[in-house]
């Protein structure tokens, strides 16, 4: 069998990719509706509703559990990877986004006084808990029919 054929038989990987794409698409459509314009950067960017990181790792863990069993060490690894990723998405990365927001405000204030010019930092790098839960739900719901 060809490598492409083997790739296409990997239902866990397919579920993970599909969950990520669907979450990013939903995020992009919600942002376009909110901003009344489409910005392709939303499709590739981080942050926002729902969390595509959470969708992907939840699909991965669910798929591994369905394919190999929820009692296996492989599921334990996938589940812990998912938990760490989701914790990071709503914890550390969210805090970095808040810091970027404060720094951008400081840059704007200094720039108005004419003393400093610098590019803005990316503020939307993390997720709220509800964004993480929504992404996780998408991942699980995508993985179940693909990996069963």
C-alpha positions as CSV (number, residue, x, y, z in Angstrom):
1,X,0.0,0.0,0.0
2,X,1.2,3.5,-0.8
3,X,2.0,6.0,2.0
4,X,-1.0,8.1,0.9
5,X,-3.2,5.0,1.1
6,X,-1.9,4.3,4.6
7,X,-2.4,7.9,5.6
8,X,-6.0,7.9,4.4
9,X,-6.7,4.7,6.5
10,X,-5.5,6.5,9.7
11,X,-8.9,7.4,11.1
12,X,-7.5,9.0,14.2
13,X,-5.3,11.4,12.2
14,X,-8.2,12.1,9.8
15,X,-10.6,12.9,12.8
16,X,-7.9,15.2,14.3
17,X,-7.4,17.1,11.1
18,X,-11.1,17.3,10.4
19,X,-11.9,18.6,13.9
20,X,-9.2,21.3,13.6
21,X,-10.4,22.4,10.2
22,X,-14.0,22.6,11.3
23,X,-13.1,24.5,14.5
24,X,-11.0,27.0,12.5
25,X,-13.8,27.4,9.9
26,X,-16.4,28.1,12.6
27,X,-14.0,30.6,14.3
28,X,-13.4,32.3,11.0
29,X,-17.1,32.5,10.2
30,X,-17.9,33.9,13.6
31,X,-15.2,36.5,13.3
32,X,-16.4,37.5,9.8
33,X,-19.9,37.9,11.1
34,X,-18.7,39.9,14.1
35,X,-16.4,42.2,12.0
36,X,-18.6,42.2,8.9
37,X,-15.5,41.3,6.8
38,X,-13.5,38.2,6.2
39,X,-9.9,38.0,7.2
40,X,-8.0,34.9,6.2
41,X,-5.6,35.3,9.2
42,X,-8.5,34.1,11.4
43,X,-8.3,30.7,9.7
44,X,-4.6,30.4,10.6
45,X,-4.5,32.3,13.8
46,X,-4.8,31.3,17.5
47,X,-7.4,32.3,20.0
48,X,-11.1,32.8,19.6
49,X,-14.2,30.7,19.6
50,X,-14.0,27.7,19.5
51,X,-10.5,26.5,20.3
52,X,-9.2,24.5,17.4
53,X,-6.3,23.2,19.7
54,X,-8.9,21.7,22.0
55,X,-10.9,20.3,19.1
56,X,-7.8,18.6,17.6
57,X,-6.5,17.1,20.9
58,X,-9.9,16.0,22.0
59,X,-10.5,14.3,18.6
60,X,-7.0,12.7,19.0
61,X,-7.7,11.4,22.5
62,X,-11.2,10.2,21.6
63,X,-10.0,8.5,18.4
64,X,-7.2,6.7,20.2
65,X,-9.6,5.5,22.9
66,X,-12.1,4.3,20.3
67,X,-9.4,2.6,18.1
68,X,-7.2,1.1,20.8
69,X,-9.3,1.1,23.9
70,X,-9.7,3.6,26.8
71,X,-7.7,1.3,29.0
72,X,-4.5,1.5,27.0
73,X,-1.3,3.5,27.7
74,X,-1.7,5.1,24.3
75,X,-5.0,6.6,25.4
76,X,-3.5,7.7,28.6
77,X,-0.8,9.6,26.7
78,X,-3.3,11.1,24.3
79,X,-5.6,12.2,27.1
80,X,-2.8,13.8,29.2
81,X,-1.5,15.5,26.0
82,X,-5.0,16.9,25.5
83,X,-5.4,18.1,29.1
84,X,-2.0,19.8,29.0
85,X,-2.8,21.5,25.7
86,X,-6.2,22.7,26.8
87,X,-4.8,23.9,30.1
88,X,-2.1,25.8,28.3
89,X,-4.6,27.2,25.8
90,X,-6.8,28.8,28.4
91,X,-4.1,29.5,31.0
92,X,-0.6,30.4,30.0
93,X,-1.4,31.6,26.5
94,X,-4.4,33.6,27.7
95,X,-2.2,35.4,30.3
96,X,0.3,36.2,27.5
97,X,-2.6,37.7,25.5
98,X,-3.6,39.9,28.4
99,X,0.0,41.0,28.9
100,X,0.2,41.9,25.2
101,X,-3.0,44.0,25.6
102,X,-1.5,46.0,28.4
103,X,1.8,46.5,26.5
104,X,-0.1,47.6,23.4
105,X,-2.0,50.2,25.5
106,X,1.3,51.4,26.9
107,X,2.8,51.6,23.4
108,X,-0.2,53.6,22.2
109,X,0.1,56.0,25.1
110,X,3.8,56.6,24.5
111,X,3.4,56.8,20.7
112,X,0.7,59.5,21.1
113,X,3.2,61.6,23.1
114,X,5.7,61.1,20.2
115,X,8.4,59.2,22.0
116,X,8.1,55.6,20.9
117,X,7.1,53.6,17.8
118,X,6.8,49.9,17.8
119,X,4.6,47.1,16.3
120,X,1.7,45.9,18.3
121,X,1.9,42.5,19.9
122,X,-0.6,39.8,19.1
123,X,-3.2,39.9,21.9
124,X,-5.5,37.0,21.0
125,X,-3.3,34.0,21.7
126,X,-5.3,32.1,24.3
127,X,-8.8,30.9,25.1
128,X,-11.5,31.4,27.7
129,X,-12.6,28.2,29.4
130,X,-15.9,28.2,27.3
131,X,-13.8,28.4,24.1
132,X,-11.8,25.4,25.2
133,X,-14.9,23.4,26.2
134,X,-16.6,24.2,22.9
135,X,-13.5,23.1,21.0
136,X,-13.3,19.9,23.0
137,X,-16.9,19.1,22.3
138,X,-16.3,19.6,18.5
139,X,-13.3,17.3,18.6
140,X,-15.2,14.5,20.5
141,X,-18.3,14.8,18.2
142,X,-16.1,14.6,15.1
143,X,-14.0,11.7,16.3
144,X,-16.9,9.4,17.3
145,X,-18.4,8.8,13.9
146,X,-15.0,8.7,12.1
147,X,-13.2,6.4,14.5
148,X,-16.0,4.0,15.3
